[in-house]
Amino acid sequence: MAAVVVAPVHCLLIEGPDARRFAQAQFSADVRALQAGHWQWNAWLDAHGRVQALMHLADLGGERLLAVLRGGKAERIRADLGRYLMRSKAVLSVSAFHGHSDAALPSGHLERDRHDFVIGLGSRSLRLRQGASPPDPAASEQWRLADINAGWPTLPPDGGHFLPPALGLGRLGAISLEKGCYPGQEIVARLHYRGVHKWRLCHLRGPTMLEPGTVPGPAGDNSVHVLDCVSGEGSMEILAVVPENIGNIINILDNIYHVTSAFDA
């Protein structure tokens, strides 16, 4: 991929002597495993286990963490998360970047290139650069299609609707069952050990565009939650949360969509 702008990216900067301790207490993955110059999948849940923020959490060194948010509203997340700072010696702030597609870099790696941060995603990387360039439409669709193929979810702006299994967060390593207490931890454990969750993340392929949001599923109820949809080669490629017991074919608004991949928890 050429290094062109694919999307605006909003981040939370967490800095101060207690930055790691605060993140460990609030986020769902084990921050103790995060090394400087690397990033990990992570999430912030509410007390009911619903995902309020989804992120690539990077250690910048020098008592600084950067949460590269995947959707949601950054200022709302900062305000809500900030209520739990209490006496922590940490500060939360919002930073806005333009995300550029860039060359391959091992997944989990973080590089600093002058004023840019480069997030390694394996066959590609995301370069975070401050500026005012608009996204390139074709490059943006290609970038989002790669996310859909990988089963990498992005939260809708209103967020907060999904439990971790619905977004496949266990598969991504964004959930820890061993680290100890964090918001929603009891719900996460119950869903894991009892297996009672009824939703799953799927890559759908079909004939017509579906706008992000909730649409009627096969039974006519609002049971399909579209996270993203882009145009592929002769079809529409969709990342959606659907009922767990769905088959390989799903009727949405009188159009047939095929389930090409299921990204289980």
Backbone torsions as a table, in degrees:
resi	resn	phi	psi	omega
1	MET	NA	137.1	173.0
2	ALA	-71.5	152.9	-178.2
3	ALA	-79.2	78.1	178.8
4	VAL	-118.3	160.1	-178.0
5	VAL	-70.7	128.3	179.0
6	VAL	-112.7	-22.6	-177.9
7	ALA	-172.7	150.9	165.7
8	PRO	-70.5	143.3	-178.4
9	VAL	-128.3	127.2	177.6
10	HIS	-108.2	137.9	-174.8
11	CYS	-130.7	156.4	168.8
12	LEU	-109.1	127.4	173.5
13	LEU	-97.8	124.6	178.7
14	ILE	-115.3	115.0	-174.9
15	GLU	-138.3	150.0	179.9
16	GLY	131.9	169.1	-177.8
17	PRO	-58.0	-28.7	-178.0
18	ASP	-101.9	15.2	-175.7
19	ALA	-58.4	-48.2	-179.0
20	ARG	-67.7	-42.5	-178.8
21	ARG	-62.7	-40.3	178.7
22	PHE	-65.3	-46.4	179.8
23	ALA	-63.2	-39.0	179.4
24	GLN	-63.5	-37.2	-178.2
25	ALA	-76.0	-27.0	-174.0
26	GLN	-101.5	-33.7	-171.7
27	PHE	-94.0	161.3	-168.0
28	SER	-89.3	-18.2	175.2
29	ALA	-96.4	164.9	-175.2
30	ASP	-83.3	103.1	-177.9
31	VAL	-68.2	-20.7	177.8
32	ARG	-62.0	-25.0	-179.7
33	ALA	-82.5	-7.4	-176.6
34	LEU	-84.5	124.1	180.0
35	GLN	-100.1	154.1	176.2
36	ALA	-59.0	139.3	-178.7
37	GLY	80.5	17.9	178.8
38	HIS	-138.2	169.8	174.3
39	TRP	-136.0	160.6	177.0
40	GLN	-138.1	154.2	169.1
41	TRP	-67.8	140.3	178.7
42	ASN	-155.9	169.0	-178.9
43	ALA	-152.7	158.6	171.9
44	TRP	-118.7	125.0	-176.8
45	LEU	-110.3	157.3	170.9
46	ASP	-89.4	-177.7	-175.6
47	ALA	-64.6	-19.9	178.8
48	HIS	-94.0	7.6	176.6
49	GLY	83.8	4.3	-178.3
50	ARG	-82.0	140.7	-174.2
51	VAL	-75.9	116.4	177.9
52	GLN	-95.9	-27.3	178.5
53	ALA	-149.6	138.6	176.7
54	LEU	-123.5	138.2	-168.5
55	MET	-155.0	159.2	157.2
56	HIS	-95.1	112.4	-179.3
57	LEU	-95.6	117.4	-176.0
58	ALA	-112.3	142.3	174.9
59	ASP	-96.4	112.1	-178.9
60	LEU	-86.2	-4.9	-173.4
61	GLY	80.8	167.6	177.1
62	GLY	61.5	39.2	178.3
63	GLU	60.1	38.8	-179.8
64	ARG	-132.5	131.9	173.7
65	LEU	-119.3	143.6	177.7
66	LEU	-120.3	116.8	176.5
67	ALA	-95.0	105.6	179.2
68	VAL	-84.7	102.9	-169.7
69	LEU	-74.9	139.5	173.7
70	ARG	-106.1	82.3	179.4
71	GLY	86.9	-169.9	-173.5
72	GLY	75.8	-176.9	178.5
73	LYS	-111.9	114.6	-170.3
74	ALA	-59.4	-44.6	-176.4
75	GLU	-67.2	-38.3	177.0
76	ARG	-64.5	-43.4	179.1
77	ILE	-62.0	-44.3	179.5
78	ARG	-59.4	-45.7	-178.3
79	ALA	-64.8	-44.5	-178.6
80	ASP	-67.8	-43.4	179.8
81	LEU	-68.2	-33.6	-178.5
82	GLY	-63.2	-21.5	178.8
83	ARG	-64.1	-19.8	-176.3
84	TYR	-98.8	3.7	178.2
85	LEU	-65.7	-41.5	179.9
86	MET	48.8	-115.1	-178.0
87	ARG	-99.0	12.3	179.8
88	SER	-64.4	140.2	175.2
89	LYS	-86.8	70.8	-179.5
90	ALA	-149.6	151.6	-179.2
91	VAL	-127.4	137.5	176.8
92	LEU	-108.6	134.7	175.1
93	SER	-146.2	155.1	179.6
94	VAL	-96.8	134.3	174.9
95	SER	-124.8	136.4	179.4
96	ALA	-110.3	134.9	178.9
97	PHE	-130.8	167.3	164.7
98	HIS	-104.2	126.6	-179.4
99	GLY	-88.0	121.9	177.8
100	HIS	-106.0	137.4	169.5
101	SER	-71.0	142.8	-178.3
102	ASP	-147.8	-176.8	-171.6
103	ALA	-67.8	166.0	-178.9
104	ALA	-58.0	140.4	175.9
105	LEU	-150.6	135.1	-176.1
106	PRO	-50.3	137.2	-179.3
107	SER	-61.0	135.4	-179.0
108	GLY	94.3	-10.1	-179.6
109	HIS	-88.2	149.6	174.8
110	LEU	-129.5	130.2	177.4
111	GLU	-122.3	149.0	173.8
112	ARG	-108.4	121.9	-179.6
113	ASP	-121.8	92.8	-173.6
114	ARG	55.8	-112.1	-178.3
115	HIS	-93.8	-0.8	-177.6
116	ASP	-96.9	151.4	166.8
117	PHE	-109.0	137.6	180.0
118	VAL	-120.9	118.0	-176.9
119	ILE	-97.5	115.1	-179.6
120	GLY	-75.8	128.1	-178.8
121	LEU	-122.2	18.6	-179.8
122	GLY	96.2	-103.3	-178.2
123	SER	-77.1	-0.9	-179.7
124	ARG	-154.2	175.3	174.6
125	SER	-145.1	159.8	178.6
126	LEU	-113.0	115.0	178.6
127	ARG	-93.8	122.1	179.2
128	LEU	-96.5	117.6	-175.9
129	ARG	-136.3	134.1	176.9
130	GLN	-80.0	139.7	-177.5
131	GLY	163.8	-167.9	-173.7
132	ALA	-132.3	30.0	-178.6
133	SER	-82.4	135.9	177.7
134	PRO	-75.0	152.7	177.6
135	PRO	-63.9	147.6	172.7
136	ASP	-84.0	119.9	-173.3
137	PRO	-57.4	-45.1	-178.4
138	ALA	-66.7	-43.3	-179.9
139	ALA	-67.0	-35.5	178.3
140	SER	-63.4	-44.1	178.8
141	GLU	-64.2	-40.5	178.9
142	GLN	-63.2	-40.5	179.2
143	TRP	-64.0	-46.6	-179.1
144	ARG	-67.2	-34.6	176.6
145	LEU	-63.4	-39.0	176.8
146	ALA	-62.5	-38.2	176.4
147	ASP	-65.2	-42.3	179.8
148	ILE	-62.8	-45.3	179.7
149	ASN	-61.8	-34.4	-178.9
150	ALA	-83.1	-12.0	-175.6
151	GLY	71.6	39.7	179.3
152	TRP	-100.9	104.7	-174.0
153	PRO	-78.0	154.8	170.4
154	THR	-125.9	132.3	-178.1
155	LEU	-71.9	145.2	171.9
156	PRO	-67.8	162.9	-177.2
157	PRO	-55.5	-37.3	-179.5
158	ASP	-81.0	-19.5	173.3
159	GLY	47.1	-168.0	168.1
160	GLY	73.4	7.1	-176.1
161	HIS	-95.9	-22.2	-164.4
162	PHE	-107.4	140.4	168.0
163	LEU	-83.5	156.1	-173.7
164	PRO	-53.1	-40.7	-179.5
165	PRO	-62.0	-29.3	-179.0
166	ALA	-65.9	-22.6	-179.9
167	LEU	-106.8	6.1	179.3
168	GLY	65.6	33.0	-172.8
169	LEU	-72.2	-26.6	174.8
170	GLY	-63.7	-41.6	178.3
171	ARG	-61.8	-34.2	-178.9
172	LEU	-82.0	-9.1	-177.8
173	GLY	82.0	17.8	-178.6
174	ALA	-87.3	0.8	-178.1
175	ILE	-127.6	134.0	174.5
176	SER	-115.5	136.2	176.1
177	LEU	-100.9	-4.2	-174.1
178	GLU	-115.3	-14.6	-169.4
179	LYS	-72.2	-17.6	-176.2
180	GLY	108.1	-161.8	-169.8
181	CYS	-73.3	142.1	168.9
182	TYR	-159.9	162.9	-178.9
183	PRO	-56.0	130.5	178.8
184	GLY	82.1	2.0	-174.3
185	GLN	-61.1	-38.7	-179.7
186	GLU	-65.5	-37.8	177.7
187	ILE	-66.6	-43.0	178.5
188	VAL	-58.4	-46.0	-179.6
189	ALA	-64.5	-41.6	-179.6
190	ARG	-63.5	-43.6	179.1
191	LEU	-64.5	-37.5	-178.4
192	HIS	-69.4	-48.6	-171.9
193	TYR	-83.5	-25.2	179.6
194	ARG	-99.8	-16.3	176.2
195	GLY	57.8	46.0	-174.7
196	VAL	-102.8	5.5	-177.0
197	HIS	-75.4	146.0	-172.1
198	LYS	-117.4	16.6	-177.7
199	TRP	-130.8	152.9	177.9
200	ARG	-147.0	156.9	178.9
201	LEU	-91.5	130.5	-177.1
202	CYS	-136.3	150.9	169.5
203	HIS	-96.7	118.0	179.3
204	LEU	-108.0	150.5	176.2
205	ARG	-131.3	128.7	-177.3
206	GLY	-158.6	-174.0	-168.7
207	PRO	-86.8	-22.7	-172.6
208	THR	-129.9	154.3	179.9
209	MET	-67.9	139.3	172.5
210	LEU	-118.7	124.7	179.0
211	GLU	-73.2	144.2	175.3
212	PRO	-55.1	138.9	-177.1
213	GLY	134.6	-172.1	-177.7
214	THR	-93.8	130.9	179.9
215	VAL	-130.5	158.7	179.5
216	PRO	-63.8	136.0	175.9
217	GLY	-93.3	-163.3	-175.5
218	PRO	-58.2	-33.8	-178.2
219	ALA	-87.3	3.4	-179.2
220	GLY	84.9	-3.8	178.3
221	ASP	-89.5	167.8	-179.4
222	ASN	-82.1	76.5	-172.1
223	SER	-117.2	7.7	176.2
224	VAL	-120.0	123.7	-176.9
225	HIS	-113.5	103.0	-176.5
226	VAL	-81.4	123.4	177.3
227	LEU	-92.8	-37.4	179.0
228	ASP	-160.3	156.5	178.9
229	CYS	-151.9	128.2	177.0
230	VAL	-134.8	162.2	179.1
231	SER	-83.8	126.6	176.0
232	GLY	-103.3	-153.0	179.1
233	GLU	-87.6	92.9	177.5
234	GLY	81.8	7.6	179.8
235	SER	-155.9	170.9	174.6
236	MET	-100.0	133.4	-178.8
237	GLU	-107.7	126.4	-168.2
238	ILE	-131.5	138.0	169.3
239	LEU	-109.3	123.1	-173.2
240	ALA	-146.0	154.3	171.0
241	VAL	-96.9	122.8	-174.5
242	VAL	-130.3	166.5	176.8
243	PRO	-57.1	142.1	-174.2
244	GLU	-61.7	-32.5	-174.7
245	ASN	-91.3	16.4	-179.2
246	ILE	-67.3	148.4	178.1
247	GLY	-84.9	-155.5	-178.7
248	ASN	-86.9	-8.0	179.3
249	ILE	-131.9	137.5	-179.0
250	ILE	-135.5	135.1	178.2
251	ASN	-94.7	119.1	178.4
252	ILE	-126.2	117.2	178.5
253	LEU	53.6	42.6	177.9
254	ASP	64.9	24.8	172.2
255	ASN	-125.0	145.1	-176.9
256	ILE	-93.2	127.0	176.5
257	TYR	-120.3	138.9	179.5
258	HIS	-99.6	137.9	174.9
259	VAL	-83.8	108.7	-177.7
260	THR	-88.9	-28.5	177.9
261	SER	-151.2	147.5	172.8
262	ALA	-122.1	126.8	-176.4
263	PHE	-105.3	91.1	-172.9
264	ASP	-74.3	161.0	-177.7
265	ALA	-59.5	NA	NA
